[in-house]
């Protein structure tokens, strides 16, 4: 217990005595963790965006104006039964026109040119739970008898089914790539941070090798020599992590709301839990790197 | 030499200095202290403190040229021994083996009955607590005060603050630096710095004090002061081994001289002289 206290006071003293090297290693840890934190945050935002983009993938089945209500109900029933379907809604011709008008508020003359007519077909809108299943669900609808009977373009049923076939394929290829690249990038960054921090700690210990040599000379045990250094490494890691967390929190409070107001269509809001997770990751990573780095760097000076 | 008789020399150390302060660690020590045998100090006998038993050291870099070649020598408790020889004669190897920085290639080294060649690594710090070391370059920590430098030696072996507060000023008084407690090493002269490093070496009251060229950086007059100090420490019962180049010092003091030449023991002489041609 008393030697723990000794380690602690000694690490504080060491901190004051070697202010420049201590600051150096704290700043390195801080910046490394900050970059890791930003990338983790960015990764979460990207994954949010990807999810929302994917969730926008839906299937619209256009229905002929003269389709009977029973057929429409039967088709809706059938689609609901399919795997991977989240919800099915029916949009009447009037609703379609209303939507169209709403999306065209900036060009009211287009709406005016319609001149009271309604060229838009009614449709069945399918929201998907499993966005990647879109192909199989679309083909299932297309081969359905009822759909073939009531679809808007009787000559080519596939034409009445809109889900952006090729676009969807490309989108998924892209989002998957982005995910893999993000994970690889974060792993790489963590590795780089580890190398950096390890180097800084190595330097700060190198600067004090004379002290270590004297400690060994007067018969200090290895654990006793290691203690203050490990404590100092831990202290540096905690301070660095705390600084990184403060920065991320500032970013969250001031920068992100601004970005959100300019890019409203982008869901870059990350939940509280996710922030806490990032903070925990930073502290744990800092501690592991600080302790492990100090212990590794010390090893060569402790050989008898 | 047993543990208790070794510590007996510590007790002798403080009493011989006319020391009225509480001896190290209080009661438990004084109960196991035998009385100082004055004769033993004057005429070394009994169990040796240092025993070299056919010790050779061959560095991997120079396989054909042993740094030490079949050395057998014994140093008894209370002796004052000079280790002399040219550069490269093996003095430093001799000393580095004593604190087990390196192990002999063959043969055995015993310090107070403990065989250094079979000693486990974790025991080495405990060995070094029983050996005070003084070096040519002082090895003081530049950013600590004189007091802190000496206290450091006690702190790192886990002595309490109370022990530190009483023992450090005491040992600094012994080396004549009681007025410079709060100076830093760069504010002291070379001789004073060497005194600090001697104080650090003996503050723990080790039974054996090893000095590697203690006067190598100092002028003759200052060197004499340091040697006087070492002699006083020796008179308190501490065994002192001094490796040196300093012809004048060795010739003046007329103590036991062990001479090394190219790794061989060439002379072991009581009341000897330096003996090498310059």
Interface residues (C-beta under 8 A of the other chain):
Chain A: X2 X3 X6 X17 X210 X211 X213 X214 X215 X216 X217 X218 X219 X220 X221 X222 X224 X225 X304
Chain B: X99 X100 X101 X121 X122 X124 X125 X126 X127 X128 X129 X130 X133 X139 X141 X143 X152 X153 X155 X156 X157 X158 X160 X200 X204
